[in-house]
């Protein structure tokens, strides 16, 4: 069930004990959430379907990508990677003018491509920087020592990430539209075939026409003089 898988993903995100473990889990999520070639992102056919029990008794079938979006695993993974000393150090060690190039940063970025809206990726480096700054060493008053401009941008970054996440229901819309389009095309084809059959003349109509004409001709002019009044017979 979807609820159980969400709980498993969130627990895994909280238990990142080392950069290696975090990289392995993030890579597995990205692999399972990436659709197969030729299928839409979020399509239930791109991965094994997971059942979401509906309150009205109607079940929904979600892909792993949808389950990942429905859960808080991505947000919790960011908290672990930017907060745990070993993971935070790994992220900071690879950051430079050209951006993050170390394995943990790449794994997070690849997962962000699946979780965040496409155009939101332009803000990814800024959001990650804000989270790293917010999770750094604290001053005596509890504020982040590395806060940019004296402001802790961590809460802002967390809210922005939540707002920029793809909606788990919306990602399946392209697949639903594709199926509906196919069904409409089939109905249109069936309707066109039925109309053509209705307009085509039947065998009875074709054969009975001349027959009736022949029969009428025989009645009107057949039988020679037998068809003339008695006064006109030769």
DRENSENU-669487 format. One record per atom (N, C-alpha, C): x, y, z. Coordinates in steps of 0.2 Angstrom, whole numbers, plus 5000, padded with zeros to 4 digits. Last residue first. Example, Ala and Ser with C-alpha at 12.3 -4.5 7.8 and 13.67 -1.06 7.14 Angstrom:
% DRENSENU-669487
506449895035 506849955036 506450005039 506649725039 506249785039 506649845039 
END
This chain:
% DRENSENU-669487
470949614591 470949604583 470549544582 470149704603 470549644602 470449634594 469449804608 470049824604 470449764602 468449764616 468249794610 468849814605 469149704627 468849664622 468649694616 470749784630 470049784631 469749734626 472249694631 471849744628 471149734630 473049594636 473049644640 472549704637 473149504626 472749484632 472649544636 473949534616 473349564616 472849554622 475349504627 475149524620 474449554621 475949484640 475349444638 475049464631 476449644646 476549574644 475849544642 476249774650 476249764643 476349694641 475949774664 475749824660 475649804652 476549654668 475849664670 475549714665 477849674664 477549614662 476749624663 478249784671 478249784663 477849724661 478249744684 477749794682 477649794674 479349644684 478649624685 478149674683 480349734681 480149674676 479449654677 480349814692 480249844686 480049794681 480549714702 479949754702 479749784695 481849684698 481349634698 480649664698 482549804700 482449774693 481949724693 482449804714 482249854710 482149834703 482949694721 482249694720 482049744715 484349704721 484049644717 483349654716 484549814729 484849804722 484549754718 483949774741 483749834737 483949834730 484649664745 483949654744 483649714739 485949704748 485849664742 485049654740 485949884752 485949814754 485849774747 487150024751 486449984749 486549914750 487850104764 487950064759 487350024757 487550184776 487450214769 487550164763 487950094786 487150114786 487050144779 489250084785 488850024783 488150044783 489650214788 489750194781 489350134780 489350224801 488950264797 489050244790 490150124807 489450114807 489050154802 491450194804 491250124801 490550114801 491250304812 491350314805 491250244801 491250244825 490650284823 490650284815 492550184826 491950144826 491350174823 493350304826 493350254820 492750214820 492850364837 492750404831 492850354825 493250264847 492550284846 492450314839 494650284845 494350214843 493650224842 494850414849 495050394842 494750324840 494550404862 494150444858 494250424851 495550314867 494850294867 494450334863 496650404865 496650344861 495950314861 496350504874 496350524867 496350454863 496450434886 495750464884 495750474876 497750414886 497350354886 496650374883 498250544887 498450494881 497950444880 497750584899 497550614893 497750574887 498450494907 497750494907 497450524901 499750544905 499650474903 498850464903 499650674910 499850664903 499650594901 499350654924 498850684919 499050674912 500250624933 499950564929 499450594924 500650734939 501150704935 500850644931 499550774948 499650804941 500150774937 499650704960 499150684955 499250714948 500850754965 500850684963 500250664959 501550904959 501050874963 500950804960 503250944962 502750924957 502150894961 503751084972 503751014971 503150994966 503751214976 504051194969 504051124968 503351214989 502951244984 503151224977 504451154996 503751124996 503351154990 505451254993 505451184990 504851144990 504951365000 504951364993 505051294990 505151315013 504451325011 504451335003 506551305014 506051245015 505351255012 506951435012 507051385007 506651325008 506451495024 506151515017 506351465012 507151425033 506451415033 506151435027 508551475029 508351405029 507551395029 509051605030 508651585024 508351515024 509351715042 509351635041 508851625036 510351855039 509651825039 509751745038 511551915038 511251915044 510551885045 511951885025 511651955027 511351955033 511651715028 511851765023 511551835025 512351625042 511751655038 511951715034 513251555049 513451575042 512851605038 512751535061 513351575061 513451595053 511051545064 511551515060 512151565060 510551585081 510551595074 511151555071 510751565095 510451505091 510351525084 511551655101 510851665102 510451615098 512851605098 512651595105 511851615106 512651525083 512951575087 512651565094 512951365075 512551415078 512951465082 513551295060 513651305067 513151365069 512151265047 512851275050 512851285057 510951265042 511051205046 511751215048 510951375034 510451375039 510651325044 511851345024 511951405028 511551395034 511151245018 511751225021 511951285026 510051305013 509951255018 510551245021 510551395004 510251425010 510151375015 511051304995 511551354998 511251375004 509951254990 510351214993 510851254997 509351364983 509051334989 509451294993 510351394974 510251444979 509851414985 510251274966 510851294969 510751344975 508851284961 509151234965 509751244969 508351374953 508451394960 508751344964 508151304941 508551354941 508751384948 507151214944 507851184945 508351244944 505951254941 506151274948 506951254949 505651214928 505951274929 506151294936 505051084932 505651094928 505951154929 504751054950 504551074943 505151094939 505550914958 505450984957 505151004950 505850774957 505350804962 505150874961 506750754947 506150714947 505650744951 507750834950 507550844943 506850804943 508150794963 507750854962 507450864955 508950684959 508250674962 507850734962 510050754954 509650704950 508950694953 510450824966 510250854960 509850814955 510850714974 510350764976 510050794970 511950664967 511350624968 510750664970 512750774967 512550754960 511850704961 513150784980 512750834977 512450814970 513750654981 513150664985 512750724982 514950674972 514350624971 513750634975 515250844968 515450784971 514850734971 514950964962 515150914957 515350844961 514051114963 514251054966 514450994961 514851254955 514351214957 514551154960 515951334951 515551294946 515051254948 516451374963 516151424958 515751394953 515951244974 516451294971 516051334966 515851094984 515551154981 516051214979 516350984990 516250984982 515951054979 516251005003 516850995000 516850994993 514851015006 515251075006 515951065003 514550885006 514250925001 514650995000 515250825016 515350805010 515050855004 514750905027 515450915025 515550885018 513450845028 513550915026 514250935024 513750715031 513450735025 513550805023 514350735044 514750695039 514450715032 513350815051 514050835050 514350805044 511650835045 512150785048 512850805046 511150935037 511150945044 511650895047 511050905023 511250975025 511350985033 510450775023 511150795020 511450855022 509350785031 509850745033 510550765030 508550875024 508750895030 509350855033 508450805012 508850865012 509050885019 507650705016 508350685014 508750755014 506450775019 506850745025 507550725023 506050805006 506250855011 506650835017 505950675001 506450724998 506550775003 504950615009 505550585009 506050635006 503650645011 504050695013 504750675013 502550574997 502850575004 503250635005 502150604985 501650614990 501950614997 503350584977 503050654978 502550654983 503450444979 503950484981 503750554982 502250404972 502350394979 502850434982 502550444959 502050474963 502050464970 503650354957 503750424956 503150464960 502950234957 503450254963 503650324963 501250264953 501950244952 502350254957 499650204960 500150254959 500850224957 498050184958 498650144957 499150194955 496650184970 497050214964 497750184964 495050114973 495750114974 496050154968 493550164981 493950154975 494650164975 493050184993 493050114991 493450104985 493150314997 492550294995 492550214992 494450325001 493950325006 493250305004 495650214993 495150274993 494650264998 497250164994 496550144996 496150214997 498350144982 498150194987 497350184988 499550024978 498850044979 498750094984 500750044965 500650044972 499950064973 501449964951 500950014954 500849994961 503149974944 502649934948 502149984951 503250094931 503550064937 502950024940 502650154921 503350164921 503650124926 501250154922 501550094918 502350094918 500950264928 500850204932 501250144928 501950404925 501550354922 501550294926 502850494928 502350484933 501850434931 503150544912 503450544918 502850544923 502650414899 502650484902 502950484909 503750314889 503250324894 503250394897 504950304882 504250304879 503650304883 505850214894 505850254888 505250244884 505150224911 505450184905 505450234899 505450354923 505050314918 505450284913 506150354938 506250374931 505850334927 506050304951 505650354949 505650374942 507150214952 506450184952 505950244950 508250304951 508150254946 507450224946 507950384962 507950414956 507850364950 508150284973 507550324972 507450354965 509450244971 508950194970 508250234969 510150364974 510150344967 509650294965 509750374987 509550434983 509550404975 510450264992 509750274993 509450324988 511850294989 511550234987 510750244987 512050414996 512050414988 511750354986 511850375009 511450425006 511450424999 512950295010 512250265011 511750315008 514050385008 513950325004 513250295004 513850475019 513750495012 513650435007 512950405032 513550415029 513350445022 511650385037 512150385042 512850405039 510050425035 510650435032 511250435036 508750415041 509350365043 509950375039 507850485035 508050505042 508650475044 507550415023 507850485023 508150505030 506950295028 507650295025 507950365025 505750355033 506250325038 506950315035 505250385020 505350445025 505850415031 505050265015 505450315011 505650365016 504150205024 504750175023 505250225020 503050285022 503350285029 504050255028 502750265009 502850325011 503250325017 502350125010 502950145006 503150215008 501150135017 501750095020 502350115016 500350205008 500550235015 501150205018 500250124997 500550184997 500750215004 500449945000 500050005000 500450065000 
END
